[in-house]
Amino acid sequence: MTLAMELERQRQFGREEGREEERLQMILAMLKDGVAKETIAKYARVSVEYITELGKKNHLL
Protein backbone atom coordinates (compact mmCIF):
# COMPACT_ATOMS: atom_id res chain seq x y z
CA MET A 1 0.00 0.00 0.00
CA THR A 2 1.35 3.39 -0.91
CA LEU A 3 1.49 6.35 1.42
CA ALA A 4 -1.17 8.13 -0.63
CA MET A 5 -3.48 5.13 -0.35
CA GLU A 6 -2.95 4.93 3.40
CA LEU A 7 -3.64 8.65 3.85
CA GLU A 8 -6.85 8.36 1.84
CA ARG A 9 -7.92 5.37 3.95
CA GLN A 10 -7.32 7.38 7.13
CA ARG A 11 -9.28 10.38 5.77
CA GLN A 12 -12.18 8.12 4.90
CA PHE A 13 -12.13 6.59 8.37
CA GLY A 14 -12.13 10.09 9.89
CA ARG A 15 -15.13 11.13 7.80
CA GLU A 16 -17.07 8.05 8.84
CA GLU A 17 -16.17 8.61 12.48
CA GLY A 18 -17.33 12.22 12.21
CA ARG A 19 -20.65 11.23 10.66
CA GLU A 20 -21.25 8.72 13.44
CA GLU A 21 -20.51 11.34 16.10
CA GLU A 22 -22.90 13.77 14.39
CA ARG A 23 -25.64 11.13 14.31
CA LEU A 24 -25.10 10.37 17.99
CA GLN A 25 -25.40 14.07 18.89
CA MET A 26 -28.59 14.34 16.80
CA ILE A 27 -30.13 11.35 18.59
CA LEU A 28 -29.25 12.77 22.00
CA ALA A 29 -30.68 16.18 21.08
CA MET A 30 -33.91 14.58 19.92
CA LEU A 31 -34.17 12.60 23.16
CA LYS A 32 -33.64 15.82 25.15
CA ASP A 33 -36.43 17.45 23.15
CA GLY A 34 -38.80 14.60 23.99
CA VAL A 35 -39.08 13.08 20.52
CA ALA A 36 -40.47 9.53 20.64
CA LYS A 37 -37.86 6.76 20.51
CA GLU A 38 -39.66 5.13 17.59
CA THR A 39 -39.51 8.34 15.57
CA ILE A 40 -35.81 8.83 16.31
CA ALA A 41 -35.08 5.21 15.37
CA LYS A 42 -36.95 5.58 12.09
CA TYR A 43 -35.08 8.67 10.92
CA ALA A 44 -31.66 7.75 12.35
CA ARG A 45 -32.01 4.24 10.89
CA VAL A 46 -31.17 2.50 14.15
CA SER A 47 -33.13 0.23 16.48
CA VAL A 48 -35.36 1.42 19.28
CA GLU A 49 -33.19 -0.68 21.58
CA TYR A 50 -30.13 1.34 20.53
CA ILE A 51 -32.00 4.58 21.25
CA THR A 52 -33.05 3.26 24.66
CA GLU A 53 -29.50 2.20 25.47
CA LEU A 54 -28.12 5.63 24.50
CA GLY A 55 -30.83 7.39 26.46
CA LYS A 56 -30.11 5.41 29.61
CA LYS A 57 -26.36 5.75 29.23
CA ASN A 58 -26.71 9.53 28.95
CA HIS A 59 -29.33 9.81 31.71
CA LEU A 60 -32.06 10.95 29.34
CA LEU A 61 -34.42 8.01 29.93
N, C-alpha and C positions, 0 to 999 in steps of 0.2 A: 504494500500500500504506500502510495506516495504521500508526502507531507501535505500537499494540496487536498488530496482525498481525505486524509485524517482531519484536517481543519474543517472541511465541509461537513464531515460526519459530526464533529463536535458542535458546529453551528446549528445543525439540524436538531441535535439532541437538546440544545439550549432553547430553541424555539418551541419544541414540544413541551419541555419543562415549563416554560413561561405560559403557554396556553393552559396547561393543567392547573397552574397556580391561579390564573385568571378565572378559570371555571370554578375552582374551589371558593375563591372570594365572592363570586357571584352567588353561589349556592348559600354561603353563610349570610350574605346580605339579604337574600330572599327569605331565609329562615327568620332573621331579625325583624323583617317587615311583616311577618306573619303569613306568608304565602304557604298554601297547603303543600305538604310533602309530595303528594301525587302530582301536583302541577309542576313543582320544581323538577321532579324526576323525569317527567315527560319532556320538558324543554332542555334539560341538561343531559338527557339521554343516559341516565344512570338509574339504578334501582332505588325503590323507596327505602329498602334496607340500608343502602349506602347513605342516603339522606339522613335517616334516623341515626345511624352510627356517627356521622359528622356532627349532627345536632347535639347529641349527648356528649361527645368528646369536647365540644366547644361550649358546653353549658347553655345551649339554646333550646333544648327540649327536656 
